């Protein structure tokens, strides 16, 4: 039996294991037949191949650690479908057990398409499944129980025209503004295949609590619609138990990609009070508006990096466009947030700051 604490006892625990007790309690690693593998299973995999800049893993704390050939990581089998970086699936892994780290967080599968603009993905070889008492362990085995409460908090929803469109940055800025106003904020990432440190950054900005799809037992949200709907219900119940004044919610990538963003948006529709569209370019804003009937309250992201981009975005959409990285844009952002959340702002909210 082995106990893994990041590098102790030869295992690097990736951030997808953060919902587990694997760093503290004993487990076995045993090889099983390929036909018995399943989505979300925890597996041990040995690092192989020539190193690149992507030979790093994010451990449970969110810290990035460089790994070398021969190191063994514990990650979870899953799928990724990133438009700008790579596509892969655990189902594509063959009997030889060769696979890739599809993300630094420990999402494991075989890459089927990768961008020529990124370094080579980390290659790995299957060592075995994480086991206890002869049973495989999967992410679903470590979902924290929660009382079924009714979610009724107002939501600020951030959507993007693509990955890397500035959603996390916008979320941090907005959470910080709400925290400064005295509100109890929950920051959450409902969809994607992202890194834990992105979610943690919401807490650094002032969120009382942070939550993402990993807490619901998913390595990514490229899953069947039924499974994702179950995960959404769970995440909403978790947030309801916290009783926030407002939720700042990121619906990863874009709602048009296979991460179930449209289901997340639909589940939140009755609670959304303010929509932030993070756009990679001004023209993509029009595409998302047309495809989903979304009318954002503000446009931000790389499309607003310059005054030319801001002017074009506003001309195309008739919406306010703000570069949230620019401090001069914050007074206007505050005005928009106060107008969207009239019941949340005010002296009554200060009790959370000084309780």
C-alpha positions, 0 to 999 in steps of 0.5 A: 500500500502506498500513500501519496503526498505530492512527491512523497512515495514517488507520486505527484498528485495532480490537482484533479485529486484535490477532492480526494483523500489520496494524499493522506490515506493508503491506496494500491496501484494495479493494472486492469484490462483496457475494457474495464477503464472508465471516464473519471477513473484515477490512474497512475501514469509514468512520464516518458519522452523528451521534455518540453515546456508542458512537462509540468503538472499542477498539484493539489495546492494549485502550484505548478511542478516540473516533472522528469522522465520516470516520475509518476503522476496520479490523474484522471481519465477524461476528454478535452476539446480545446479549439486553440490547443488540443483535442483528446480522449481517454477512449482513444488510448490503445492497449499499449497504455500510451497517453498524454497529459491533456492539461497540466491539471492531470486530465489524461487521455490520448491526443488526437489533434494538437495545435502546431503553435504549442509545445509537445504535450507530455507523454505518459505510460499507464502504470495502473489504476488507483485501487482500494479493497480491489475496487477502482477509484474514480472522481465520482467516489469523492463527491462531497455530500450536500443538502438539497437547498434551493439556489436563489442568488443573483448571478453575474455570468461570464461567457466567452467567444472562445478559450483564452478570451479573458473570462478569468481576468474579468471574473477576478476584477468583478469579484474584487469590485463586489467584495469591496462593496461588501458583498458575500461572493461565490466564484465558480467555473461551471464548464471547461477543462481548466486549471485549479489556479484559475479558480483559486484566483477568484478566492484571491480576489475576494470570493468567500468560496470557490467551486468548479466542476471538479467538485462535482466529480468531473475531470472536464465537462466534455461529458454526456448532457445527462451527466452534466445536468446532474453536475449542475444540480449538485453545484447549484446546491453547493452554492445555495448552502453558502448563501451568497449575496451574488455568484460570479459564474464562468461558463468556460470556453464558449457556449458553442463548444462541446463543454455543455456551456449551453446547459449551464447557461440555461440552468442559470437563466432565471438567476442571471442579472448581468452578462459579461461577454469576453471576446477575442475580437469585435466581430466574434461578439456578433456571432455569439449574440446571433447563435445564442440570443444572448444580449450581454450587458458589457463586452470585454476581453482582448477585443477591448485592448485598444480604443480602436477595438472598443470603438468597433465593438460598440459600433457593431453591438451597440453595447458598452465595451470596457477594458477591465485591465484599465483602471479608468474603466472601473467607475463605469463597471461599478455603475453597471453592476449597481444598476444590475444588482440594486437589491444587493448593494447597500449598507446591509451587505456590510454585515458579511465583511465585519461579522 
